[in-house]
Every structure is written in C-alpha cells, then in structure tokens.
C-alpha cells in the first residue's frame, strides 16, 4: 500500500503537468530566473524642461497644430 503524503492543509496528490499548464509553468520558472528583481527610483527637477514644453505648445498652437 502506497503511503499518502499529508501536510497542514490535508493530503497531497501530485499530478504531472501537461499541455498548456506545463508550458505556462516553464515560462514562469524562466522569468523567475531571468527577469531582474530590482526596483530603482530617481527624483529629477524638470522645471526647465516643463517651461520648454509649454513654450513649444504655445508655438504649435500659433501654427495651428494641436
């Protein structure tokens, strides 16, 4: 008689992955190990850039461009 495995939530039944589920699982594992797991944040003062943008918008409106 084969002994069934049991954990905190009950008996465990392992089924092989097939078809689309197998492809999805492979892609998820690949992304886990190839995607960078880091986040960076920078703060930038864009006051001058914003002023240039506003001037450009006014010039475009004067030429009939929106």
PDB file of N, CA, C and O in Angstrom, chain B, residues numbered from 101:
ATOM      1  N   UNK B 101       0.837  -1.179   0.000  1.00  0.00           N
ATOM      2  CA  UNK B 101       0.000   0.000   0.000  1.00  0.00           C
ATOM      3  C   UNK B 101       0.886   1.250   0.000  1.00  0.00           C
ATOM      4  O   UNK B 101       1.813   1.371   0.801  1.00  0.00           O
ATOM      5  N   UNK B 102       0.582   2.172  -0.913  1.00  0.00           N
ATOM      6  CA  UNK B 102       1.348   3.388  -1.041  1.00  0.00           C
ATOM      7  C   UNK B 102       0.905   4.386   0.027  1.00  0.00           C
ATOM      8  O   UNK B 102      -0.285   4.644   0.203  1.00  0.00           O
ATOM      9  N   UNK B 103       1.891   4.940   0.734  1.00  0.00           N
ATOM     10  CA  UNK B 103       1.576   5.896   1.784  1.00  0.00           C
ATOM     11  C   UNK B 103       1.324   7.273   1.181  1.00  0.00           C
ATOM     12  O   UNK B 103       2.114   7.753   0.368  1.00  0.00           O
ATOM     13  N   UNK B 104       0.223   7.908   1.579  1.00  0.00           N
ATOM     14  CA  UNK B 104      -0.132   9.220   1.067  1.00  0.00           C
ATOM     15  C   UNK B 104       0.544  10.295   1.905  1.00  0.00           C
ATOM     16  O   UNK B 104       0.650  10.178   3.126  1.00  0.00           O
ATOM     17  N   UNK B 105       0.999  11.346   1.227  1.00  0.00           N
ATOM     18  CA  UNK B 105       1.640  12.447   1.942  1.00  0.00           C
ATOM     19  C   UNK B 105       0.570  13.393   2.472  1.00  0.00           C
ATOM     20  O   UNK B 105      -0.491  13.565   1.871  1.00  0.00           O
ATOM     21  N   UNK B 106       0.875  13.991   3.597  1.00  0.00           N
ATOM     22  CA  UNK B 106      -0.069  14.859   4.281  1.00  0.00           C
ATOM     23  C   UNK B 106       0.673  16.109   4.727  1.00  0.00           C
ATOM     24  O   UNK B 106       1.812  16.026   5.187  1.00  0.00           O
ATOM     25  N   UNK B 107       0.037  17.264   4.595  1.00  0.00           N
ATOM     26  CA  UNK B 107       0.632  18.488   5.130  1.00  0.00           C
ATOM     27  C   UNK B 107      -0.408  19.226   5.965  1.00  0.00           C
ATOM     28  O   UNK B 107      -1.438  18.652   6.317  1.00  0.00           O
ATOM     29  N   UNK B 108      -0.151  20.472   6.279  1.00  0.00           N
ATOM     30  CA  UNK B 108      -1.019  21.273   7.140  1.00  0.00           C
ATOM     31  C   UNK B 108      -2.443  21.382   6.593  1.00  0.00           C
ATOM     32  O   UNK B 108      -3.394  21.508   7.365  1.00  0.00           O
ATOM     33  N   UNK B 109      -2.598  21.335   5.255  1.00  0.00           N
ATOM     34  CA  UNK B 109      -3.899  21.542   4.634  1.00  0.00           C
ATOM     35  C   UNK B 109      -4.615  20.246   4.256  1.00  0.00           C
ATOM     36  O   UNK B 109      -5.757  20.290   3.798  1.00  0.00           O
ATOM     37  N   UNK B 110      -3.983  19.126   4.435  1.00  0.00           N
ATOM     38  CA  UNK B 110      -4.618  17.855   4.104  1.00  0.00           C
ATOM     39  C   UNK B 110      -3.700  16.981   3.275  1.00  0.00           C
ATOM     40  O   UNK B 110      -2.495  17.219   3.199  1.00  0.00           O
ATOM     41  N   UNK B 111      -4.282  15.965   2.655  1.00  0.00           N
ATOM     42  CA  UNK B 111      -3.495  15.043   1.846  1.00  0.00           C
ATOM     43  C   UNK B 111      -3.032  15.710   0.555  1.00  0.00           C
ATOM     44  O   UNK B 111      -3.734  16.544  -0.018  1.00  0.00           O
ATOM     45  N   UNK B 112      -1.849  15.329   0.113  1.00  0.00           N
ATOM     46  CA  UNK B 112      -1.243  15.893  -1.089  1.00  0.00           C
ATOM     47  C   UNK B 112      -1.336  14.879  -2.214  1.00  0.00           C
ATOM     48  O   UNK B 112      -0.962  13.716  -2.058  1.00  0.00           O
ATOM     49  N   UNK B 113      -1.836  15.335  -3.341  1.00  0.00           N
ATOM     50  CA  UNK B 113      -1.872  14.481  -4.529  1.00  0.00           C
ATOM     51  C   UNK B 113      -1.112  15.219  -5.633  1.00  0.00           C
ATOM     52  O   UNK B 113      -1.511  16.309  -6.043  1.00  0.00           O
ATOM     53  N   UNK B 114      -0.029  14.628  -6.107  1.00  0.00           N
ATOM     54  CA  UNK B 114       0.779  15.256  -7.154  1.00  0.00           C
ATOM     55  C   UNK B 114       0.381  14.699  -8.510  1.00  0.00           C
ATOM     56  O   UNK B 114       0.371  13.488  -8.733  1.00  0.00           O
ATOM     57  N   UNK B 115       0.051  15.628  -9.419  1.00  0.00           N
ATOM     58  CA  UNK B 115      -0.328  15.253 -10.768  1.00  0.00           C
ATOM     59  C   UNK B 115       0.672  15.878 -11.740  1.00  0.00           C
ATOM     60  O   UNK B 115       1.068  17.028 -11.551  1.00  0.00           O
ATOM     61  N   UNK B 116       1.083  15.153 -12.764  1.00  0.00           N
ATOM     62  CA  UNK B 116       2.030  15.735 -13.728  1.00  0.00           C
ATOM     63  C   UNK B 116       1.367  16.851 -14.529  1.00  0.00           C
ATOM     64  O   UNK B 116       0.185  16.784 -14.865  1.00  0.00           O
ATOM     65  N   UNK B 117       2.168  17.884 -14.826  1.00  0.00           N
ATOM     66  CA  UNK B 117       1.669  18.978 -15.652  1.00  0.00           C
ATOM     67  C   UNK B 117       1.688  18.540 -17.112  1.00  0.00           C
ATOM     68  O   UNK B 117       2.641  17.907 -17.566  1.00  0.00           O
ATOM     69  N   UNK B 118       0.642  18.878 -17.835  1.00  0.00           N
ATOM     70  CA  UNK B 118       0.566  18.525 -19.245  1.00  0.00           C
ATOM     71  C   UNK B 118       0.037  19.712 -20.040  1.00  0.00           C
ATOM     72  O   UNK B 118      -0.663  20.572 -19.505  1.00  0.00           O
ATOM     73  N   UNK B 119       0.375  19.744 -21.302  1.00  0.00           N
ATOM     74  CA  UNK B 119      -0.180  20.731 -22.229  1.00  0.00           C
ATOM     75  C   UNK B 119       0.142  22.164 -21.879  1.00  0.00           C
ATOM     76  O   UNK B 119       1.285  22.515 -21.583  1.00  0.00           O
ATOM     77  N   UNK B 120      -0.896  22.986 -21.920  1.00  0.00           N
ATOM     78  CA  UNK B 120      -0.742  24.426 -21.712  1.00  0.00           C
ATOM     79  C   UNK B 120      -0.224  24.727 -20.307  1.00  0.00           C
ATOM     80  O   UNK B 120       0.611  25.616 -20.137  1.00  0.00           O
ATOM     81  N   UNK B 121      -0.696  24.015 -19.320  1.00  0.00           N
ATOM     82  CA  UNK B 121      -0.242  24.254 -17.941  1.00  0.00           C
ATOM     83  C   UNK B 121       1.263  24.029 -17.813  1.00  0.00           C
ATOM     84  O   UNK B 121       1.945  24.755 -17.089  1.00  0.00           O
ATOM     85  N   UNK B 122       1.774  23.028 -18.514  1.00  0.00           N
ATOM     86  CA  UNK B 122       3.206  22.749 -18.482  1.00  0.00           C
ATOM     87  C   UNK B 122       3.979  23.891 -19.143  1.00  0.00           C
ATOM     88  O   UNK B 122       5.014  24.315 -18.629  1.00  0.00           O
ATOM     89  N   UNK B 123       3.488  24.388 -20.269  1.00  0.00           N
ATOM     90  CA  UNK B 123       4.140  25.496 -20.960  1.00  0.00           C
ATOM     91  C   UNK B 123       4.142  26.752 -20.097  1.00  0.00           C
ATOM     92  O   UNK B 123       5.143  27.465 -20.029  1.00  0.00           O
ATOM     93  N   UNK B 124       3.028  27.016 -19.444  1.00  0.00           N
ATOM     94  CA  UNK B 124       2.928  28.185 -18.565  1.00  0.00           C
ATOM     95  C   UNK B 124       3.913  28.050 -17.408  1.00  0.00           C
ATOM     96  O   UNK B 124       4.605  29.008 -17.065  1.00  0.00           O
ATOM     97  N   UNK B 125       3.977  26.874 -16.811  1.00  0.00           N
ATOM     98  CA  UNK B 125       4.882  26.652 -15.685  1.00  0.00           C
ATOM     99  C   UNK B 125       6.331  26.861 -16.104  1.00  0.00           C
ATOM    100  O   UNK B 125       7.102  27.477 -15.367  1.00  0.00           O
ATOM    101  N   UNK B 126       6.713  26.360 -17.271  1.00  0.00           N
ATOM    102  CA  UNK B 126       8.086  26.544 -17.752  1.00  0.00           C
ATOM    103  C   UNK B 126       8.395  28.021 -17.958  1.00  0.00           C
ATOM    104  O   UNK B 126       9.477  28.483 -17.594  1.00  0.00           O
ATOM    105  N   UNK B 127       7.452  28.773 -18.541  1.00  0.00           N
ATOM    106  CA  UNK B 127       7.655  30.200 -18.783  1.00  0.00           C
ATOM    107  C   UNK B 127       7.780  30.965 -17.465  1.00  0.00           C
ATOM    108  O   UNK B 127       8.586  31.890 -17.358  1.00  0.00           O
ATOM    109  N   UNK B 128       6.995  30.587 -16.471  1.00  0.00           N
ATOM    110  CA  UNK B 128       7.056  31.263 -15.174  1.00  0.00           C
ATOM    111  C   UNK B 128       8.390  31.007 -14.485  1.00  0.00           C
ATOM    112  O   UNK B 128       8.974  31.919 -13.899  1.00  0.00           O
ATOM    113  N   UNK B 129       8.867  29.783 -14.554  1.00  0.00           N
ATOM    114  CA  UNK B 129      10.164  29.461 -13.954  1.00  0.00           C
ATOM    115  C   UNK B 129      11.264  30.233 -14.666  1.00  0.00           C
ATOM    116  O   UNK B 129      12.155  30.783 -14.019  1.00  0.00           O
ATOM    117  N   UNK B 130      11.208  30.278 -15.997  1.00  0.00           N
ATOM    118  CA  UNK B 130      12.223  31.007 -16.759  1.00  0.00           C
ATOM    119  C   UNK B 130      12.232  32.477 -16.374  1.00  0.00           C
ATOM    120  O   UNK B 130      13.302  33.053 -16.175  1.00  0.00           O
ATOM    121  N   UNK B 131      11.056  33.100 -16.265  1.00  0.00           N
ATOM    122  CA  UNK B 131      11.006  34.521 -15.931  1.00  0.00           C
ATOM    123  C   UNK B 131      11.508  34.771 -14.509  1.00  0.00           C
ATOM    124  O   UNK B 131      12.104  35.813 -14.238  1.00  0.00           O
ATOM    125  N   UNK B 132      11.276  33.837 -13.616  1.00  0.00           N
ATOM    126  CA  UNK B 132      11.751  33.978 -12.233  1.00  0.00           C
ATOM    127  C   UNK B 132      13.269  34.094 -12.189  1.00  0.00           C
ATOM    128  O   UNK B 132      13.819  34.858 -11.395  1.00  0.00           O
ATOM    129  N   UNK B 133      13.937  33.333 -13.043  1.00  0.00           N
ATOM    130  CA  UNK B 133      15.391  33.301 -13.001  1.00  0.00           C
ATOM    131  C   UNK B 133      16.066  34.217 -14.016  1.00  0.00           C
ATOM    132  O   UNK B 133      17.285  34.380 -13.961  1.00  0.00           O
ATOM    133  N   UNK B 134      15.318  34.823 -14.943  1.00  0.00           N
ATOM    134  CA  UNK B 134      15.946  35.686 -15.937  1.00  0.00           C
ATOM    135  C   UNK B 134      15.547  37.150 -15.811  1.00  0.00           C
ATOM    136  O   UNK B 134      16.288  38.021 -16.268  1.00  0.00           O
ATOM    137  N   UNK B 135      14.416  37.445 -15.213  1.00  0.00           N
ATOM    138  CA  UNK B 135      13.968  38.835 -15.063  1.00  0.00           C
ATOM    139  C   UNK B 135      14.695  39.480 -13.889  1.00  0.00           C
ATOM    140  O   UNK B 135      14.861  38.846 -12.847  1.00  0.00           O
ATOM    141  N   UNK B 136      15.129  40.727 -14.038  1.00  0.00           N
ATOM    142  CA  UNK B 136      15.790  41.399 -12.917  1.00  0.00           C
ATOM    143  C   UNK B 136      14.774  41.691 -11.814  1.00  0.00           C
ATOM    144  O   UNK B 136      13.694  42.222 -12.074  1.00  0.00           O
ATOM    145  N   UNK B 137      15.126  41.346 -10.608  1.00  0.00           N
ATOM    146  CA  UNK B 137      14.232  41.560  -9.472  1.00  0.00           C
ATOM    147  C   UNK B 137      14.785  42.720  -8.640  1.00  0.00           C
ATOM    148  O   UNK B 137      15.299  42.544  -7.536  1.00  0.00           O
ATOM    149  N   UNK B 138      14.655  43.908  -9.224  1.00  0.00           N
ATOM    150  CA  UNK B 138      15.179  45.092  -8.563  1.00  0.00           C
ATOM    151  C   UNK B 138      14.337  46.286  -8.992  1.00  0.00           C
ATOM    152  O   UNK B 138      13.816  46.316 -10.106  1.00  0.00           O
ATOM    153  N   UNK B 139      14.207  47.244  -8.127  1.00  0.00           N
ATOM    154  CA  UNK B 139      13.480  48.465  -8.443  1.00  0.00           C
ATOM    155  C   UNK B 139      14.348  49.649  -8.060  1.00  0.00           C
ATOM    156  O   UNK B 139      14.995  49.645  -7.012  1.00  0.00           O
ATOM    157  N   UNK B 140      14.358  50.646  -8.898  1.00  0.00           N
ATOM    158  CA  UNK B 140      15.097  51.860  -8.585  1.00  0.00           C
ATOM    159  C   UNK B 140      14.209  53.069  -8.828  1.00  0.00           C
ATOM    160  O   UNK B 140      13.362  53.057  -9.720  1.00  0.00           O
ATOM    161  N   UNK B 141      14.404  54.091  -8.046  1.00  0.00           N
ATOM    162  CA  UNK B 141      13.611  55.312  -8.176  1.00  0.00           C
ATOM    163  C   UNK B 141      14.555  56.507  -8.151  1.00  0.00           C
ATOM    164  O   UNK B 141      15.431  56.608  -7.293  1.00  0.00           O
ATOM    165  N   UNK B 142      14.362  57.401  -9.098  1.00  0.00           N
ATOM    166  CA  UNK B 142      15.162  58.624  -9.154  1.00  0.00           C
ATOM    167  C   UNK B 142      14.236  59.828  -9.083  1.00  0.00           C
ATOM    168  O   UNK B 142      13.106  59.786  -9.570  1.00  0.00           O
ATOM    169  N   UNK B 143      14.716  60.884  -8.481  1.00  0.00           N
ATOM    170  CA  UNK B 143      13.964  62.130  -8.448  1.00  0.00           C
ATOM    171  C   UNK B 143      14.696  63.141  -9.318  1.00  0.00           C
ATOM    172  O   UNK B 143      15.918  63.272  -9.243  1.00  0.00           O
ATOM    173  N   UNK B 144      13.938  63.853 -10.143  1.00  0.00           N
ATOM    174  CA  UNK B 144      14.526  64.795 -11.081  1.00  0.00           C
ATOM    175  C   UNK B 144      13.731  66.096 -11.051  1.00  0.00           C
ATOM    176  O   UNK B 144      12.502  66.087 -10.991  1.00  0.00           O
ATOM    177  N   UNK B 145      14.452  67.214 -11.095  1.00  0.00           N
ATOM    178  CA  UNK B 145      13.805  68.510 -11.192  1.00  0.00           C
ATOM    179  C   UNK B 145      13.632  68.835 -12.673  1.00  0.00           C
ATOM    180  O   UNK B 145      14.615  69.077 -13.373  1.00  0.00           O
ATOM    181  N   UNK B 146      12.378  68.840 -13.160  1.00  0.00           N
ATOM    182  CA  UNK B 146      12.112  69.058 -14.581  1.00  0.00           C
ATOM    183  C   UNK B 146      11.493  70.438 -14.838  1.00  0.00           C
ATOM    184  O   UNK B 146      10.806  70.642 -15.839  1.00  0.00           O
ATOM    185  N   UNK B 147      11.742  71.368 -13.935  1.00  0.00           N
ATOM    186  CA  UNK B 147      11.160  72.702 -14.061  1.00  0.00           C
ATOM    187  C   UNK B 147      11.511  73.337 -15.406  1.00  0.00           C
ATOM    188  O   UNK B 147      10.632  73.847 -16.100  1.00  0.00           O
ATOM    189  N   UNK B 148      12.793  73.307 -15.776  1.00  0.00           N
ATOM    190  CA  UNK B 148      13.220  73.914 -17.040  1.00  0.00           C
ATOM    191  C   UNK B 148      12.625  73.157 -18.229  1.00  0.00           C
ATOM    192  O   UNK B 148      12.188  73.770 -19.203  1.00  0.00           O
ATOM    193  N   UNK B 149      12.610  71.858 -18.149  1.00  0.00           N
ATOM    194  CA  UNK B 149      12.030  71.051 -19.228  1.00  0.00           C
ATOM    195  C   UNK B 149      10.552  71.386 -19.399  1.00  0.00           C
ATOM    196  O   UNK B 149      10.073  71.497 -20.528  1.00  0.00           O
ATOM    197  N   UNK B 150       9.829  71.547 -18.305  1.00  0.00           N
ATOM    198  CA  UNK B 150       8.406  71.880 -18.350  1.00  0.00           C
ATOM    199  C   UNK B 150       8.189  73.242 -19.021  1.00  0.00           C
ATOM    200  O   UNK B 150       7.254  73.419 -19.801  1.00  0.00           O
ATOM    201  N   UNK B 151       9.065  74.196 -18.706  1.00  0.00           N
ATOM    202  CA  UNK B 151       8.958  75.528 -19.312  1.00  0.00           C
ATOM    203  C   UNK B 151       9.190  75.452 -20.821  1.00  0.00           C
ATOM    204  O   UNK B 151       8.479  76.100 -21.589  1.00  0.00           O
ATOM    205  N   UNK B 152      10.172  74.670 -21.246  1.00  0.00           N
ATOM    206  CA  UNK B 152      10.442  74.494 -22.675  1.00  0.00           C
ATOM    207  C   UNK B 152       9.235  73.846 -23.352  1.00  0.00           C
ATOM    208  O   UNK B 152       8.854  74.230 -24.458  1.00  0.00           O
ATOM    209  N   UNK B 153       8.652  72.883 -22.697  1.00  0.00           N
ATOM    210  CA  UNK B 153       7.470  72.189 -23.246  1.00  0.00           C
ATOM    211  C   UNK B 153       6.312  73.168 -23.417  1.00  0.00           C
ATOM    212  O   UNK B 153       5.637  73.157 -24.446  1.00  0.00           O
ATOM    213  N   UNK B 154       6.080  74.007 -22.422  1.00  0.00           N
ATOM    214  CA  UNK B 154       4.992  74.983 -22.509  1.00  0.00           C
ATOM    215  C   UNK B 154       5.211  75.962 -23.659  1.00  0.00           C
ATOM    216  O   UNK B 154       4.264  76.305 -24.367  1.00  0.00           O
ATOM    217  N   UNK B 155       6.452  76.414 -23.851  1.00  0.00           N
ATOM    218  CA  UNK B 155       6.761  77.313 -24.971  1.00  0.00           C
ATOM    219  C   UNK B 155       6.492  76.608 -26.296  1.00  0.00           C
ATOM    220  O   UNK B 155       5.940  77.202 -27.222  1.00  0.00           O
ATOM    221  N   UNK B 156       6.880  75.346 -26.381  1.00  0.00           N
ATOM    222  CA  UNK B 156       6.655  74.568 -27.598  1.00  0.00           C
ATOM    223  C   UNK B 156       5.180  74.375 -27.879  1.00  0.00           C
ATOM    224  O   UNK B 156       4.760  74.417 -29.036  1.00  0.00           O
ATOM    225  N   UNK B 157       4.386  74.164 -26.842  1.00  0.00           N
ATOM    226  CA  UNK B 157       2.935  74.016 -27.017  1.00  0.00           C
ATOM    227  C   UNK B 157       2.320  75.300 -27.551  1.00  0.00           C
ATOM    228  O   UNK B 157       1.464  75.262 -28.435  1.00  0.00           O
ATOM    229  N   UNK B 158       2.757  76.451 -27.010  1.00  0.00           N
ATOM    230  CA  UNK B 158       2.232  77.738 -27.467  1.00  0.00           C
ATOM    231  C   UNK B 158       2.617  77.994 -28.926  1.00  0.00           C
ATOM    232  O   UNK B 158       1.811  78.496 -29.709  1.00  0.00           O
ATOM    233  N   UNK B 159       3.847  77.646 -29.281  1.00  0.00           N
ATOM    234  CA  UNK B 159       4.309  77.827 -30.665  1.00  0.00           C
ATOM    235  C   UNK B 159       3.507  76.922 -31.606  1.00  0.00           C
ATOM    236  O   UNK B 159       3.162  77.334 -32.713  1.00  0.00           O
ATOM    237  N   UNK B 160       3.216  75.718 -31.181  1.00  0.00           N
ATOM    238  CA  UNK B 160       2.441  74.794 -32.017  1.00  0.00           C
ATOM    239  C   UNK B 160       1.013  75.301 -32.190  1.00  0.00           C
ATOM    240  O   UNK B 160       0.457  75.220 -33.286  1.00  0.00           O
ATOM    241  N   UNK B 161       0.418  75.821 -31.127  1.00  0.00           N
ATOM    242  CA  UNK B 161      -0.933  76.366 -31.228  1.00  0.00           C
ATOM    243  C   UNK B 161      -0.968  77.556 -32.175  1.00  0.00           C
ATOM    244  O   UNK B 161      -1.923  77.719 -32.934  1.00  0.00           O
ATOM    245  N   UNK B 162       0.077  78.395 -32.136  1.00  0.00           N
ATOM    246  CA  UNK B 162       0.131  79.560 -33.022  1.00  0.00           C
ATOM    247  C   UNK B 162       0.198  79.139 -34.487  1.00  0.00           C
ATOM    248  O   UNK B 162      -0.248  79.875 -35.367  1.00  0.00           O
ATOM    249  N   UNK B 163       0.756  77.958 -34.748  1.00  0.00           N
ATOM    250  CA  UNK B 163       0.860  77.444 -36.113  1.00  0.00           C
ATOM    251  C   UNK B 163      -0.349  76.584 -36.483  1.00  0.00           C
ATOM    252  O   UNK B 163      -0.413  76.057 -37.593  1.00  0.00           O
ATOM    253  N   UNK B 164      -1.290  76.440 -35.581  1.00  0.00           N
ATOM    254  CA  UNK B 164      -2.488  75.654 -35.843  1.00  0.00           C
ATOM    255  C   UNK B 164      -2.304  74.158 -35.590  1.00  0.00           C
ATOM    256  O   UNK B 164      -3.122  73.356 -36.040  1.00  0.00           O
ATOM    257  N   UNK B 165      -1.252  73.773 -34.883  1.00  0.00           N
ATOM    258  CA  UNK B 165      -1.027  72.365 -34.531  1.00  0.00           C
ATOM    259  C   UNK B 165      -1.489  72.132 -33.104  1.00  0.00           C
ATOM    260  O   UNK B 165      -1.260  72.955 -32.218  1.00  0.00           O
ATOM    261  N   UNK B 166      -2.131  71.018 -32.901  1.00  0.00           N
ATOM    262  CA  UNK B 166      -2.592  70.712 -31.536  1.00  0.00           C
ATOM    263  C   UNK B 166      -1.905  69.499 -31.006  1.00  0.00           C
ATOM    264  O   UNK B 166      -2.163  69.088 -29.874  1.00  0.00           O
TER     265      UNK B 166
END
